[in-house]
């Protein structure tokens, strides 16, 4: 599809009408594990997304290409402390991967976090998810080793 990098990516609240499309992005258990780690069971369902929203574990956003309205990605914010938010469940739509959109998604998430008063962003990555590790390092995140809370993941940190 070529590089269709757009600076017109925005984040809007993730709503129930977004659930079916997000679910379609993870056709296998392995795909879902890269997205949600151990926090979701395969197959991902409307009911599990609804339950997560009801308990307010996180604040979820859909990334949209403004000029076309195409859904491009997904990200969640999980408050860790007054000054730090953790990004979770980060994904780019399968047909848009490899075009640099993850950098824009991370940038928009940083802007939103900064505006909300956070000074640090962390994220957890499954060891071996090389493409995610590279993308986050390019965006300025630093590998700080295993997560103290979830040692099965690599913790990465960015000051914003």
Buried (B, 14 or more C-beta within 10 A) or exposed (E): EEEEEBEEBBBEEBEEEBBEEBBEBBEEEEBBBBBBBEBBEBEBEEEBBEEBBEEEEBBBBBBBBEEEEBBBBBBBBBEBEEEBBBBBBBBBBEEBBEBBBBBBBBBBBBEBBEEEEBEBBBBBBBEEBEEBBEBBEEBBBEEEEBBEEEEEBBBBBBEB
